[in-house]
């Protein structure tokens, strides 16, 4: 398959909320940081927020707060960012 055809395809992936915590590892905050921005593709941002909720990291607080406060984002994404912030606050990581 050629790259141009491959990039034109869209995929849907469903994250199992009961298993997302298994993605946790020491470098996760560094991997999620570039994705947790308002101009990132919405489906990828949604997935990153779910991962941030399941694997709370203090280092992501600034990114999550910026998303929660962004009036241009859909309410669903802003709410997930707030929930992820609450999870960080309840975590000791």
N, C-alpha and C positions, 0 to 999 in steps of 0.2 A: 504494500500500500504506500502511495506517495505521501509525503509530509503535508502537502496542501489539502489532500482529501482527508487526512487524519485530523488536521486542525479544524476542519469544518464540521466534524462530528461533535455531538453533544452527548454527555453521559450523565446519568443520574445515579448517585450513590446514596444509600440510606445508612446513616450511622445508628448503631444500636446503642441507646443511652446506657444500657447496662454494661457495655463492654468498652466504652470510649476511654475509661480510666486506664486501660491497658496500654494506651499510647504514651503514657507518662515516661519521661526519661530526662536526664540532667540537662540536655541541650534544647528542651522543648520551647522554653521562652524565646530563645534566639530564633527558632524556626517559625514561631507564630507571630512574632513582632512585625515583620514586614507585611503580613497578611491582614493584621488588625488595623486597617486604615479604611476610611470611608469610600475611597475610590477603587477599592478592590472589587472584582466580580462578586456579586451578591451571594451566589451559591457557595463560593469558596469562603467568603467572610462568615456566612452562616455556620459552615462546618467548623471553622477556626474558633468561633465563639462557643460552640458546643464542646470542643476540645478544651478550651480555656476554662469552661465551667467544671469539667470533669477532672482537670489537672491544674488546680489553681496555683498561680505564681505571682508573687509580689511584684516581680519585674514587669508584669503586664498591666499594672494598675493605670499608668498614664495612657496607654493605648485604649484600654477599656473605658476609662473616664471620658476620653475624647469622643469615642463612639456613642456613649450614652448621652452625651450633651449635644450631639449633632442633629439639628432639626431637619436636615435634608434626608436623613436615613429613615427607612420604614420603621414603624413602631415595633415590629417584631424583632428587628436587629437591635434597636436601642434597648428593648426590654431584656434581651439576652445579655447584652453588655452589662446592664445593671445587675442581673442575676449573677453573672461571672464576678463582678466586683464584690458582691455579697459573699460569694464562695471564697474569694481571696481573703476577705476580712475575717472569715471564720476559720481560715487555714493558718498554719504556722510556717508555711514555706515562703 
